Amino acid sequence: MNFVELFKSKTVKSKERTEQLAHWLMDNPKQINKLVDFAAKSKDEEKATCIESIELATKAQPAIVDAPTLKFIINSLPEKAPRVKWESARVIGNVANLQVANLDLAISPLLKNAIHEGTLVRWSAAYALGEIIKQKSILNKQLLPTIEKLIDSEEKNSIKKIYAQAIKKLSK
């Protein structure tokens, strides 16, 4: 697959492009690093599309994310573009159960995104942080008190609910 041609094509709409990339990843999971390399050199819109395709693919096949891909995703969390932030957080949420040992570096940027002015960025950070909490790892010792403060300061009930559901799963 030639990513450059796919992104230059005027006939392929954005959503279709994302779906094509996601299906390609699911069919060729060992090629994920090619997509990551392309995304790393791309402008925000293309980078976000690449990360969204990884997000879509990881809903069905979370194991396609390897350590270098996860590092790229975590390093994308602080990016300026909101779409890059929220798609990166969603990937982390999708793979949290398989990457527990590698999630410590994601905590700080996710917490920063959890107080971002954009609702989608906060929602996605909450999703990722909630999935991390559900893993019942050592990270929860540091994370839970901060999450409780986030719940108190969050204005959107839908985001509060994500955190509350994750905490509730800890008691089961």
N, C-alpha and C positions, 0 to 999 in steps of 0.2 A: 504494500500500500504506500502510495506517495502522499504524505500529509500536505505537502506544499500544494500539489494539484487540487486536493480536496478543499483546502482553504481558499484557493484562488478561484475555484469554480463559481460562476455566477448562477448556475442552474440548481445548485444544492443549497437549500435553505438551512438556516442555522440549526434548527431542531433536528432536521434530517441528518446533518453533518455529525452532530453529537451522537445520535442514535447509531449511525454507521460506524463511528469510531468505537462506541461501546460494544457493538456486536463483533467488530473486528478483534477487540481486546479479548472478549470471551472466547472467541475461536482461536486466538493466538496469544495466550496469556504470557508466554515467554518473551513476547515482543514489547511488553509494557515499557521497558527502558527506552526504546526508540521513541515512543510517544512522549515520555518524560523529557528526553533530550530535546525534542522539537519544542515542547512547551516551555522549557527553560530559556530558550532563545527567542520566544515569541512575545508579541505585544499582549497587553492585558486581555483583550477580547479573545484572542486565539488561545492564550494560556488558560483562561477560564473555561473555554469550550473543551479543551483537552482534559482539564481536571473534572469537569462535569461528566465527560464520557467515562472517566475512571470511576466516578461516583456511581453512575448508572451500572457499570459492569460489576462493581463491588457489592451491589445489592444482591446480585445473584451468585457471584463468585468472589467473596472477600479474600480468598487465598491468593488471588492474582497479585496482590500488593506485597512486594518484597521489601527488604530493609532500605535499599536506595530509593525506591519509590516513596516509601513512608517518609524518609528524610526530606525529599523534595516537597511533599505535601505539607509537612510540618513547617518547613522553611517558607512556604507560601502563605501561611496564616497571617503574618504581619504585613503582607502586601497592601498597597493603598487601595486597589480596586475592590469594592465590596463583593462582587461576584466571585473573585478569586478567594476571598476570605471564606464566604459561606460554602462554596463547593469543596474547599479543602477541609473544612470542619466536618462536612457530611461524609467525606471519604473516611476520615478518622473514626467517626461514629460507626460506619459500616464495618470497619476492620478491627475495632477495639478488642473484640473477644479473641482475636488471633495474634494481636500485637501488644499484649499487656506489658511485656518487658521493655518495649520500645516507646511507650507513651509518655514517659516523664518529661521529655523535651516539649511535648505538645501542651502541657498544662498552662504554662505562663502565657503563651500567645492566645490560647483559648480563653483564658480568664480576661485578657485584655479585650478580646472580641465580645465577651459576654457583657461588656458595658459600652459597646459601640452604639452610636446613634441610630444605626440601621436595624430595623426589626428583623429582617432576614438574617443578618449577620449574628445578632443576639440569639435568634431561634436556633440557628445551625450550631453555634457554640454550645448552647444548652443541650442540644441533641448529642453532640460529641462528648461533652462533660458527663452527661447522664449515662451514656454507654460506658464510659470509663469507670464511673462509680459502680455500675452494676457488676464489674469484674471483681469486686471485693479485694482489691489489691492494697498494698502498702501505701499507694498514692492517696487512698481515702483519708488517711490520718491528716494529711495536709489539706486535702480538697474539701472535705465535708464542712468544716467551719466557714470556709469562704463561700461555698454554695449556699449555706443558710443565710449569709449576708446578702448574697445576690437575690435570693427569693424575696427578702424583705425590701430590697430597693427596686426590684423589677416592676415596671408598670403594667406589662401585658400578662394577663392571666394564663394565656396559652403557653407562655414561656415558663412561668412559675410552675405550671402543671407538669412540664417535662422534668424539671428538677425534683418535684415532689414524688412523681412516679418512680424515678430512679432511686431515691432514698427509701421509698416504701419497699422496693424489691430487696433491699439489704436485709430487712427483717425476716424475709422468707427463707 
